[in-house]
Amino acid sequence: MFLSVFDVFKIGIGPSSSHTMGPMVAAARFIEELHDRNFNIPGAGKLHRLGASLHGSLAFTGKGHATDRAVLLGFCGYTPETLDPNAIDEIEDRVRREKVVHLEGLGTLAFDPDVDLVFDWGPPLEGHANGLILKAFDKAGNAYQTRTFYSIGGGFVVTAEELAAQKNDTQSLHNEKAARAFPYPFGSAKEMLDMGITSGKTIAEMKRANERKVYGADLEPKLDRIIETMNECIDRGLAQDGILPGGLNVKRRAKGIHESLKAEQGLNITAPHVANDWMSVYAMAVNEENAAGGRVVTSPTNGAAGVVPAVMRYYRHHCVGASDAKLRDFLLVAAAIGGLIKHNASISGAEVGCQGEVGSAAAMAAGALCAVLGGTNAQVENAAEIALEHHLGMTCDPAAGLVQVPCIERNALGAIKAVSAASLSLRGDGTHFMPLDNCIQVMLETGRDMNLKYKETSTGGIAVNLPEC
């Protein structure tokens, strides 16, 4: 199994990887495919109009996650990594006013978001809880092309055909053969540990060797860009105040907390547990930026984007002996763990609840911190398992479908749990009762058993128990 560090950590925009980034990628991909004249349905006339329908969790929380805006931007040809967040409002206003999109090579196509983009609150599509159907029509209203996409978490998008192929034994065999092309093709934590014993290499060294097969000398600069983007996101979040968009009137708090912490530095009155406040404020800064639609890095999702950057910043600024040189290892180890979770379970809140988002992020951060603090491979696996185990059963029930309550504070607590898990594992020798592989399986089974209203539909839990105003 090979899932790149750059699949786990993708630069994009908020507020959601599965509900914003994924639909935008799908829509942009659909537009690219329309350039192929053989893509149209036989007998259709000239391409004239675009349409879309959102299903499952994309429909129930699509407004809060700006899914409709994401599809609009994708239809305009934009992707999350290249889109300037500051230009979004202007682009959206123009399309809603003119009711068309202008595309090089395709011309001017009709698209009225209020009419041509439908929120379908019926049963979800069969393939995944996050489904969308993208459509193109000729001037007479005949179907020019229709494509079903699934946003499967972390910004990953597949067509219905690709999803079916992934579940097919032939595709699994193909993936297995492809994985063998890499030096260390571990598909489970046990395989990862066994390969480490046989080779004498750390998890970071094995992951780096795999990545270099794809990226060569470009690997380190690309890792540095991810690190830089994460740090820029923290810094922006710490500098902003005001009210977050969406109507809940949630106030940004990271800037005020950070200023208070800085004022206390060097004073004897500071309590030891204030270290938790530093971790929390870094995570909150990221997730306030995400909630505002800013530039973030999926870690492994947008809803959980604050945990890994917060723990990485905590390591660099607060841990004795920390160095920039180890930050690349931090990302590689985190990606190795995140890849295992995605490959063997899910990182989608709409599929398994928040245990798959913040729980996965905490496991990634715990293992990464343990590694850069000198932990053995066994201790790294133990740290990841501890963090994931103590997020099992966590629901995804965002108020008003916005990635604000409880998501911002949840990232803060996820970072604290990650550091605690790493610290506990370093106090032992890596021997423990529950293997990480088993814990990942438990998370998957728990998610499958979880009631749909607790899986990012905002129809249960915190989302329907708000204070009377």
Protein Blocks (a to p, Z undefined) as FASTA:
>chain_A
ZZdfklmmccdddfbfklmmmmmmmmmmmmmmmmpmklpcghiacdfbdcdddehjllmm
mmmnommmmmmmmmnopafklpcfklmmmmmmmmmmnopacdehklpadddfklmpccdf
bdcdfkbmbdcddddddfkopafbdcddddeeghiacdfklmmmmmpmklmmmmmmmmmm
pmblcfbfklmmmmmmmnopafklmmmmmmmmmnmmmlmmmmmmmmmmmmmmmmmmmmpg
cjdehhjopacfklmmmmmmmmmgopakbcfklmmmmmmmmmmmmmmmmmnopacdddfb
fklmmmmmmmmmmmmmmpghiafklmmmmmmmmmmmmmmmmmmmcfbfklnojmlmmmmm
mmmmmmmmmmmnopafklmmmmmmmmmmmmgoiacddehhiafbfmlmmmmmmmmmmmmm
mmmmmmmnoiafbdfklmmmmmmmmmmmpcfklnonopghjllmcccZZ
